Structures are given as C-alpha cells and as structure tokens.
Amino acid sequence: MSETQELKALTVDDATLPVIDLSGLFSDNPDHKAEVARALGVAARTSGFFYITGHGVSQTLMDAAFAASKQFHEMPRSFKMKYWSGFTTNHRGYVPFEENGTKFPKIINFNEAWDMSFEAPADHPDYIAGWRMTGPNVWPDLPGWKDTISGYYDGIFNLGLRMLDALALELGVPAEDLTRHITCPTSQLRLLRYIENDMPQTKDVTGISAHSDFECFTILMQGAPGLQVMNADDVWIEAPPIPGTFIVNIGDIFETWSGGQFKSTQHRVVNTGKERYSMPLFFGLDYDAVVEPLEKFRTPETIAKYPPMKAGEHLMRMSVNTFRYMADAKANGVFTPDYEVLEESPFAREAKEPAS
C-alpha cells in the first residue's frame, strides 16, 4: 500500500456519523433529556464521533469566533511571535508551524494555532506549582479580540458541562462523580489554521497526524473538509463540516471512566494543500484529578487495562511529543513532575480496510 493510499477514507456517500439534536438538554422535561442521553450513549459506544445540532450556541457567535481566528492568523509573523507559547510556563498563546512535532521533519503537521484555556489567576496554587495547562491566558493586542474569543470559550465550555451531565445520566452515575473534578480544568481551546502548501498527501505530511484526544471529549467547529475519523468498524471515514453543527468525539478520560464502553476514537486531518480553519475545545478536568474506571465499571480486566492516572499528567505525557519547546523543557529538567513520556498512546486503535 502506498503512502497516499494509507490516507484514503470512505466518503459520506458510503458511511455516515450520527447527527444528534441536543435541544432536549435545554428542556425541563426529564424524558427529553434522557432521550438525548441515550442517543449520545449509542454514539459514544460505537464510533465515538458524532455531530450535534440544537446546541444553543448562536451562529453569530460561531461566525465571530472564526473571523477573530482569521484576523489573528493573517497578522504578520513578527506580531504573532510576540505571543509565542514558549514564552509562557503554562502553554498559552501562539504555536507556530515549526513547533509541531518532536519527530520533525519526519512527520510534518501543516498547522499553526492560538491556544488558550480555562482562566486561572496568577496566584492559583496549580499555576504557582508549575503545572502546565493551568493559569492565566495571554491575549493579542487586537481591539475586541479578547471579548470575542473568551465569549466563545464560555459558550462552548458551558455546552460541555451540559453534555457531561447527559453522559453521566447515560452511564447511570451521579453527575457529581464527574463534575467534582472540574474546578480549574485544563480545558483548552485551539484556534487552528492549516497552512496552504503544495506538499503531497501522505501519512508523514498531514494537517494533524492520527491520534485520540486526551480529555473527556472534544467539541469542534470546522470550516472546511479534511477531517477523517475511525467509525465503529475502525475504518477511516470522512467527516466534513455540516453548517451550524459541531462535531464531537469522545476522549481518553471517558473511555477510562466507562471501563472501555465509550470509545476514544482515532482521527486525523489530511493535508488538502488548502488553507483551513478549525476550533476544537478539549473539555478536560483539573490537572491533579485521578482518572480510573468508575466504581460500577471496575472489574479485574478494566482495572488492569486502565490503571489510575492523573488527568494533567496524561495530557502532558502526550503533549510533550507534540510541541518542540516542551520537549526541550523536558530534556532540560524544567517540567514538574518528572513523568514518563509515552511514545505511543495506550488508547490507539489499528485502522482496518473497508469491506470490499
């Protein structure tokens, strides 16, 4: 099989992902909420990927956030580099193209990003302790930009809380068992721009190479095709944008909590050679939250497969392989704590060939 063939996927004419209407989550009728929870559970147990409508986030806010992302990314590089994430101790700000991937130049990810997360003050103990992904944000000097992006963040984060509540209902566990881990979470919003280029489409030249997400789930707004995901049969399928929707995927934390019932699914962005914008929110937990199968899902098998892990340490184990400046900090003994860096995700799945 050639390198180009490895990135082929079924089209939406051959395979589809669920489209779930979340409007019942905003209803006072518990039956409506339960109906949505059941639909989310079916999707989480199969492909782990699905579109959502009726999410309550206005199209006006979605459009404004996309416009703000484009405004920043179209600024001169000299302006953007003033906010380089490597200047911070908690990964905030601009991530240039050449920062992507410690395996560079073997694997090229054609993207740049602006990264922000849940806002915590500079005197927060997590930030003082030097825990990455927690603390205050930085903001570019662009009029109105902070208000637009922070408003979008708040809207998507609150949507995530509603989805967390519904998924707890579906699993049959008290919502408090999950939400108690969210006081100063590592929930990160990325404003991604995939860079126009004339490179070939191969497994080593991608928009973003295949991976699972490290948090509870991801809520993604995308502006153009390029995303491919594994379906319930572990076959790659295309997941193009549908106007007015978000696409959601289950992450490593929910797979662990559910003892493997929910799937943290592999996905990637192929290199289309065209400029592409997307905005994922990675809905996470507090840095030191211990994640393991919830009590009702604990068996000798699930305990062995999913040993306890701190949410923030899992995030950092995987992130070190993503950002070059983090790899340098790790090599220089800057990171706290000194955790083991994993070369491959324990949640990875092997792709299969589609049935002929």
C-alpha positions in Angstrom: 0.0 0.0 0.0 1.4 3.4 -0.9 1.7 6.3 1.5 -1.1 8.2 -0.3 -3.4 5.2 -0.2 -3.0 5.0 3.6 -4.9 8.3 4.0 -7.9 7.3 1.9 -11.2 7.1 3.7 -14.8 6.2 2.9 -16.8 9.2 1.7 -20.0 10.4 3.3 -21.9 8.6 0.5 -20.6 5.3 1.8 -20.6 5.9 5.6 -22.1 8.4 7.9 -21.7 9.6 11.5 -24.7 10.2 13.8 -26.3 13.7 13.9 -27.8 14.3 17.4 -30.2 17.1 18.3 -29.2 18.3 21.8 -32.3 20.6 22.3 -33.8 18.2 24.8 -30.9 19.0 27.2 -32.4 22.6 27.5 -35.9 21.2 28.3 -37.5 21.0 31.7 -38.9 17.6 30.7 -36.6 14.8 32.1 -37.8 12.4 29.3 -36.4 14.7 26.7 -33.1 14.9 28.5 -33.0 11.1 28.8 -33.7 10.7 25.1 -30.7 12.8 24.2 -28.5 11.0 26.7 -29.5 7.6 25.2 -28.5 8.9 21.7 -25.2 10.2 23.0 -24.5 6.9 24.6 -25.1 4.9 21.4 -22.7 7.2 19.5 -20.1 7.1 22.3 -20.2 3.2 22.4 -19.8 2.8 18.6 -17.8 5.3 16.5 -17.1 7.7 19.4 -17.7 10.6 16.9 -21.0 12.4 16.2 -22.4 15.8 15.0 -24.6 17.9 17.3 -27.4 20.3 16.4 -29.7 22.2 18.8 -26.6 23.0 20.9 -27.7 26.6 21.9 -24.6 28.3 20.6 -25.6 31.1 18.2 -24.4 31.2 14.6 -23.5 34.8 15.2 -21.0 33.8 18.0 -19.6 31.0 15.9 -19.1 33.3 12.9 -17.5 36.0 15.1 -15.0 33.5 16.6 -14.0 32.2 13.2 -13.5 35.8 12.0 -11.3 36.5 15.0 -9.2 33.5 14.4 -8.7 34.5 10.8 -7.8 38.1 11.9 -5.1 36.9 14.2 -3.6 34.3 11.8 -3.4 36.9 9.0 -1.3 39.2 11.1 2.5 39.4 10.3 4.6 36.7 11.8 6.5 39.3 13.8 3.3 40.2 15.5 2.3 36.6 16.2 5.7 35.6 17.6 5.4 38.3 20.3 2.9 35.8 21.9 4.8 32.6 21.3 3.7 29.9 23.7 7.3 29.1 24.6 7.4 32.4 26.4 4.9 31.1 29.0 5.1 28.4 31.6 1.5 27.2 31.0 1.2 26.9 27.3 -0.7 30.0 26.2 -0.5 31.9 23.0 0.8 31.4 19.5 2.1 28.0 18.3 4.0 28.4 15.0 4.1 25.8 12.3 7.7 24.7 13.1 6.7 24.0 16.7 4.7 21.0 15.7 6.1 17.5 16.5 9.3 16.4 18.0 9.7 13.9 15.1 10.0 16.8 12.6 11.0 16.7 9.8 10.0 13.0 9.5 6.3 13.9 10.3 5.1 17.3 9.1 1.9 18.8 10.6 0.8 21.7 8.4 -0.8 23.9 11.0 -0.3 26.8 13.4 -2.5 27.7 16.3 -3.5 30.1 19.1 -4.0 28.2 22.4 -5.9 29.3 25.5 -7.6 27.5 28.4 -9.7 28.0 31.4 -8.7 31.3 33.0 -7.0 30.9 36.4 -5.3 33.8 38.3 -1.6 34.1 38.7 -1.9 33.2 42.4 -3.7 30.0 41.8 -1.8 27.1 43.5 -1.8 25.0 40.3 0.0 27.8 38.4 2.4 28.5 41.3 3.2 24.8 41.4 4.3 25.0 37.7 1.6 22.7 36.4 1.3 23.2 32.6 -2.0 24.0 31.0 -3.3 25.9 34.1 -3.1 29.6 34.9 -3.8 33.0 33.2 -4.2 33.4 29.5 -2.4 35.9 27.3 -4.1 38.0 24.7 -3.0 39.6 21.4 -3.3 43.4 21.2 -6.3 43.4 18.8 -9.3 45.5 19.7 -12.3 43.4 20.9 -10.5 40.1 20.2 -10.3 39.0 23.8 -14.0 39.6 24.4 -15.0 37.7 21.2 -12.8 34.6 21.9 -13.4 34.5 25.7 -17.2 34.8 25.0 -17.0 31.9 22.5 -15.0 29.9 25.1 -17.6 30.4 27.8 -20.4 29.3 25.4 -18.7 26.1 24.4 -17.4 25.3 27.9 -21.0 25.6 29.3 -22.2 23.4 26.5 -19.6 20.9 27.6 -21.0 20.9 31.1 -24.4 20.1 29.8 -23.0 17.2 27.7 -21.0 15.9 30.7 -24.3 15.9 32.8 -26.1 14.0 30.0 -23.3 11.4 29.6 -23.3 10.8 33.4 -27.0 10.2 33.2 -26.4 7.7 30.3 -23.8 5.8 32.3 -26.1 5.7 35.3 -23.7 7.6 37.7 -24.3 10.8 39.7 -23.2 13.9 37.8 -21.3 15.0 40.9 -19.0 12.0 40.4 -17.7 13.7 37.3 -18.2 17.4 37.9 -16.3 17.4 41.2 -13.2 17.1 39.1 -13.9 20.4 37.3 -12.8 23.4 39.4 -9.8 24.7 37.4 -9.7 22.4 34.4 -7.2 22.1 31.6 -10.0 22.6 29.0 -8.1 24.1 26.1 -9.4 26.0 23.0 -7.3 25.9 19.9 -7.7 28.3 17.1 -6.1 26.3 14.3 -5.1 27.4 10.8 -4.0 24.7 8.4 -1.4 26.2 6.0 -1.7 26.3 2.2 1.1 24.2 0.7 2.0 22.1 -2.4 3.2 19.0 -0.5 1.8 15.6 -1.2 -0.8 13.9 0.9 0.9 11.1 2.8 1.0 9.7 6.4 4.1 11.8 7.1 2.7 15.0 5.6 -0.6 15.8 7.3 -2.7 18.5 8.7 -2.6 16.7 12.0 -1.5 13.0 12.2 -3.7 10.3 13.6 -4.4 10.5 17.4 -7.0 10.2 20.1 -7.8 13.2 22.3 -6.6 13.2 25.8 -9.5 14.8 27.7 -13.2 13.9 28.3 -14.4 14.9 24.8 -13.8 17.5 22.1 -16.3 20.0 20.7 -15.0 21.0 17.2 -16.1 23.7 14.8 -14.5 23.2 11.4 -14.6 25.4 8.3 -13.6 23.0 5.5 -13.2 19.3 4.7 -10.1 17.4 5.8 -11.1 15.6 9.0 -11.2 11.8 8.9 -12.3 9.6 11.8 -12.5 5.9 12.5 -16.0 4.6 12.5 -17.5 1.8 14.6 -15.7 -0.8 12.4 -12.3 1.1 12.8 -12.4 2.1 9.2 -11.4 5.7 8.2 -14.3 7.8 7.0 -14.5 11.5 6.0 -16.2 13.9 8.5 -16.8 17.1 6.5 -18.4 20.2 8.1 -22.2 20.5 8.3 -23.3 24.1 8.6 -24.5 25.1 12.1 -23.2 21.9 13.8 -20.3 20.9 15.9 -18.6 17.6 15.7 -17.9 15.8 19.0 -15.5 13.0 19.8 -15.0 11.0 23.0 -11.6 11.3 24.6 -9.3 9.1 26.7 -10.8 10.2 30.1 -14.4 9.0 29.2 -13.0 5.7 27.8 -11.3 5.2 31.1 -14.3 6.2 33.3 -16.6 3.9 31.3 -14.2 0.9 31.5 -13.9 0.9 27.7 -17.6 1.1 26.9 -17.1 4.6 25.4 -14.5 4.8 22.6 -11.8 7.4 22.5 -11.5 7.3 18.7 -8.6 7.9 16.4 -8.9 10.8 14.0 -6.6 12.9 11.7 -6.7 15.9 9.4 -5.3 15.1 5.9 -3.2 17.6 4.1 -5.5 19.0 1.4 -3.0 21.7 0.5 -5.6 24.3 1.1 -6.0 26.8 3.9 -8.4 25.5 6.5 -9.6 26.9 9.9 -11.0 24.9 12.8 -11.6 25.4 16.5 -11.6 22.5 18.9 -12.4 22.8 22.6 -10.8 19.9 24.6 -13.1 19.5 27.6 -10.8 18.4 30.4 -10.5 18.0 34.2 -8.5 19.6 36.9 -4.8 18.8 36.5 -4.5 16.5 39.5 -7.8 14.7 39.1 -7.2 11.0 39.3 -8.9 9.1 36.5 -9.8 5.4 36.7 -12.9 3.3 35.8 -15.9 4.5 37.8 -16.9 2.1 40.5 -19.7 0.4 38.6 -17.3 -0.4 35.8 -14.5 -1.8 37.8 -13.6 -5.4 37.1 -10.2 -7.1 37.3 -10.0 -6.6 33.5 -10.8 -2.9 33.4 -8.6 -2.1 36.5 -5.7 -3.8 34.7 -6.4 -2.1 31.4 -7.0 1.4 32.8 -4.7 2.0 35.8 -5.2 5.3 37.7 -3.7 8.3 36.0 -3.7 12.0 36.8 -5.6 13.9 34.1 -3.0 16.6 33.7 0.0 14.2 33.7 -1.7 12.1 30.9 -2.2 15.4 29.0 1.4 16.4 29.4 2.8 12.9 28.6 1.1 13.1 25.2 1.7 16.9 24.6 5.5 16.6 25.0 5.5 14.7 21.8 3.5 17.5 20.1 5.3 20.7 20.9 9.1 21.1 20.3 9.6 23.7 23.1 8.0 21.3 25.6 10.4 18.5 24.5 13.3 20.9 25.1 12.0 21.9 28.5 11.6 18.2 29.4 15.1 17.4 28.3 16.4 20.3 30.4 14.6 19.1 33.5 12.2 22.0 33.6 9.0 20.1 33.9 7.3 19.2 37.2 6.7 16.4 37.9 9.3 14.3 36.0 6.8 11.9 34.5 7.4 9.2 31.9 6.9 10.4 28.3 4.9 7.9 26.1 5.9 7.4 22.5 2.5 6.0 21.6 -1.0 6.5 23.0 -2.3 3.5 25.0 -5.7 4.4 23.5 -4.6 4.0 19.9 -6.5 1.6 17.6 -5.4 -0.1 14.4 -7.3 1.0 11.3 -8.9 -1.7 9.1 -9.5 -1.9 5.4 -13.1 -1.3 4.4 -15.1 -4.3 3.3 -14.9 -4.9 -0.4 
